[in-house]
Amino acid sequence: MDYGIVAIDNTAISATLSSGTAVAAKTVFEMDFQTSAGHKSYIESSPDLIQWVIIETVSGTGSAMVRYYPITSKNRFFRVVQD
């Protein structure tokens, strides 16, 4: 099968199959969340929903935040915990 990759950027990989069908795969995860002024938000990641690791701490401003994280494995879960 000819996958013929036609475009790669920091958010997606696009390809056209030999049948002419276009496909795309995301290479990053976009997380949108609301912050609370004066509070910290802890963005955590887990491979199994049991063990969580803080990957970023965000100081709240009361506005919405957007963060992007690479998809590094098949099972990677995210959550936001606020203090």
Secondary structure, DSSP 8 states (H G I E B T S, - for coil): ----EEEE-SSEEEEE-TTS-EEEEESEEEEEEE--TT-EEEEEEESSSSS-EEEEEEE--SSEEEEEEE--SSS-EEEEEE-
